[in-house]
Amino acid sequence: MTLVKMSIAAVVTAWLTGCAGNMGVSLQEHGAVLNNADQARQALAQANSCCAGFNAFQYANLPEGETLLSLDGKQPSYRFDEGMSYFAAYRLPKDTGNLYIRLASQVGKSVLQPKVIMLDGNFKVTRVLGESVFAYQPAHLMDGDRIEGKVFVDRSMPGNPASETYMVVYAPADQLSGATTILHPAKAFARANNTVEPAVADPVIPHSPWGLVQIVVTDMAKAQGIEAVFKPEYADKVALSQGQQAVAATTAVAGTALVATAPSKPAPAMLSETEAFYNNQIEKAVKGGDIDKAMQLVSEAERAGSTKAKSVFIDAVKRSQQK
């Protein structure tokens, strides 16, 4: 499959943000990155470490929405714990609610097995996310074969330097000798049509230091329809955390936004038994790796009057991504 269009996870992103801005990506345009694993290894063997530590990296601003990362010899290299690797370093979006980040490494004749390092505002490592988070997902509907992972970033403490602020994406050197077995297209076709799968071998795709990674960042606050009022509130919290006087929104535009987004009459309080049922289903969905289903359950529960669904979801995701 040579064309990667809007994926199911991106549809969820569009549902959360209220828009569908994800465009198709032609893998043929990135053949040099996806189809030259041997060349990539040779280039990496000649690479030198760019920096003395994470605090010396050049961090690009990661926007909300979709970013297509072409990780190749043009990117800087660094000697991580596993060895030398090319990497991309990002500063996460500022003034947002909790973030939901989907990373999908596209499969060509080779594939990059991703690893992600999360850092706080002082460049200290908070989490290292590898094979426990990133797993192969077969082509389905408009999605191509990919190695995919989902990362949740807690933004409940704005302005706190211990909050996760930076993200580094790379292919660990200890994975470069490995490979990922993908589902044969003929088998995928048979499964989609409920017919007998042919007796063909599944392709084995070698890992590469280079790769094409689709990154989709969603501000989960927007799912609640509070974008117009959240950012001023966030700015006030940052000011208070720094010992400064919070500044209230005084412009007419801000006042109009507050009126336009005034909440409707809240739903009646949910029965404790119903709350417990939803919480259990949310935790089960996260534990099973179905983050999209968990988010749908959170939305459904809150419409029905739940006050705990979101915190249950956040805690469940944090537990699932602990080392």
N, C-alpha and C positions, 0 to 999 in steps of 0.2 A: 504494500500500500504506500504510494508515493506522495499522497496528499493528506496532511493532517489538518482537519477543519476544526470547528468549534467542538470541544470535548464536553462530555457530560458534566465533569467538574466545573468547566467554564460556564455551562448553563446554570449550575447552582450559583456561581459567582454572579451571573447576570441577574438571577432571581434576587440575590442578596442586595445588589447595588441598584437594581431597577433599570439596568441598561445592558445591551448585548454588544460589546465593542470588540470582541475577540475575532480576529481575522484568521483565515486559513494560512498554514505555513507549508510551503513546498520543500520537501526534503531534498529534491533534486538540486535546489539552489545551494545546498550545503553539503554536497558530495565530498568536497575536499576535507571536511571535518569528520563526516560519518563513515567514510569508506577507505581511510588510509591509516589503519592502526599501526602498521609497521613503521611508516614514516613518522607517526606521532611518537612512537617509542624512541626512534633514533634521535629525533629533535630533543626529547626530554633528557636523553643521556648526555646531551651537550649543554643543558641548561644550568644556570647558576641561581642560587638563592638571592632573591631581590632585597631581602630585609632582615634585620636583626630580630624582629618580633612583630606580633600583631599590631602593636601601636604604631608601627612604621608603614603599614599598608596604606595604599591610596583607596579610600572608600567612595564608591559612586552612590549617589542617591537612588534608592529603589522606589519607583513610583507605585501607586496603587494601579491595579489592572494588570495587563500582561507585559512581560519583558521576555525577549528571546535572547538567551545567552549562548553565544558561540564560543565555546571554551577551546582554544587552540594555541599554537605557538606564539601568537601575538599577545597573549595574556601573560602577566608576570608569573614567575615560579617561586616556590618556597619549599624549604625542607621541613615538612611536617613530621610528626612522630613516626609515620609509616615510611617516610622517604620523600624524595623530590616530587612535586606535583605542580601543574599549572592550576591557577585558582582565579576566582572572581570574588571581590570583596564589596559588600553593600552596606550602606547605612539605611536602616529601616525607616519607613515614613514617619514623620513627626505629627503631633497633634491629632492622633486618631484614637479610636476605641481599640478593643482587642483585635488582633490581626489573625487571619486564616491564610496561610501561604501553601500553595500547591506547587511542587516542583516535579516536572516530568521529563526525564532524559529519553530522547527519541532514539529508536532503534533503526540503524541502517545496516551496512555490512559490518559495522562495529557499534559498540555502545559504551557510554561512560557510566560507570557505577558510581552514583553520587554519594558524597558525604558532606554533612553540613556542620559547621561550628558556629554556635551562637555565643555572642560576647556582650558583656554589659557596657555601660558608658565609660568604664575605666579600662576597657579592653581585656577584662578577665573572662575566662571561659566559663559559661554557665551550663551549656549542654553540648554534647557531641552526638549527632544523629547519623547513624549508619544503617546497617542491614536490618536492624530492628524496626526501622521506619520505612526504608526504601525497598520496594519489592516489585517484581515483574508483573505487569498487567497486560493481558493479551488484547489485541485489536478488537474493538467492539463498537458497532454503529459508526459514529464519525471519529472515533479515537483510533490512533494507530498503536502498534506495539510500543511499550515504553516501560521504563523503570520509574516508579512514581512513589512519592512520599508527601505527606501532609504535615505541616508544622503549625502549631497554635502558639501565639505570642500574647502573654498576659500584659495588659496595659492598665491594670487597676491602680498602679502607683505612679502617676505621671510626675516627671521631674526627678524621680529617684535614680541616682546613678547606678544602682544595682539592677535596674530594669534592663531587659535585653534591648540592645540598641543597634548591634551590628550582626551581619551574617556573612559567613565565608563558605563558598561552594567549591569543592575540588573533587578529584578522582584519587582516592588513596592508593599509594604505590603498591601496597600489599594485595590489591585487587586486580592489578594489571595482568597477572598471569592467568586469571580466571576467565570464565565465560558464562553467558546466560542462555539457557535453552528457551526458545520461544515456540509458540503454537504454530504449526504449519498452516498456511492460509487455507489449504484444502480441508483440513480438519475444522478450522473456524467456520468455513462455509457450511460444512455438514452439520455442525452444531446449531448454526443459525436456522437451518432448514429442517432440523429434526430428522436427518438421514444418517445412514451408517457412515462412520468416519473411515476414510481410506487408510490402508496400511502403509503409511509413509512416515519417514523419520522426521522428527522436529528439527528445525535449523538450530545450530549452536553458534551463537554470536560472540566473538571475542571481545573482551573489555579493552578499552583504549584510554589513553591520557586525554584525548580530545573528545568532544561531544557537543550535542545541541540540547540545551535544557530550556524548557518552557517554564517560566515562573509566573504564577498568577497570585496577586496579593489582594485580599479583600478586607476592608474595614468593616468589622461585624457590627459596629454601631449603626451603620447605615441600614442594616436589616430592620432596625427598629424605627426607621423613618425620623431619626433625630439629628441628622447631619447638620442642619442649619443652626442648632443650638448647642451641639456637643463641643465644637471646637472653641468657642468663647469660654465655655465652662472649663474645658481642659486647660486653657491658657491661665485662667484664674487659679486652678489647682497648682499649676507649676509655679506661679508667682508666690502663692502661700508657702509652698514647700521650700522656697528660697528665701523666706523671711521678708518678702515684699508685700506691698498692699495690693490686693486683687482689684482689678479694674473692671467695673461692670460695663456691659454693652450699652452704649448710649446713643448710637446712631439710629436714624429712622429706619434704615435698612434692617438693622438687627432687630428692632422692635417689630417690624413687619414680619420678619422670619419667625419670631417667637409666636406671634399670633397665628401665622399660617400653619405652624406645626403643633399647635396646642393639642394635647392628647384628648381623644374622645373619652366618653364615660367608661371607666374601667370595668372589666368583667367581674362578675361576682366571685368571691373567694372560692377556691377549689377545695373540694372535700379532701381530707387527709389521705383516704384510701386511693383516690384518683391521682393525687400528687405522688404518692409512693409508686403507683403503677407506672406513671410517666418517667419518674426518676430511674426506676429499674430498667425500663426499655431504653432510655438514653445511655445508661452505663453499659448495657449489653451491646448496643450498636457500636459504641466507641471501642469496647474490648474486642469486638469482631472486626474492627478496622473500617466500618462503614460510617465515616464521618458525615457524609452527605445525609444519610438517614437520620443520624443523631441530631443534626441541625434542623431538619424538618420536624422532628419530634419536639425540639425546643420551641420552635415557632408555634406549633399546634398547641402545646401545653400552655404557653403564655397567652394565646388567644382565649384559652379556656379558663384563665385566671390563675395560672401557676405563678408563684413568686420565687421558686427555688430551681426551676429547670435549667436556667442559664448557668448558675453557679455549680450545679451538679455536672453539667456538660464540661465546664472549664476544669473542674477538679479531675474528672475522668480522663480528659485529654492529657493533662499534666502527668497523671499516673502512667498513662500508656507510653509516654515519651521519656520516662526516667530510664537511666542506664541500668 
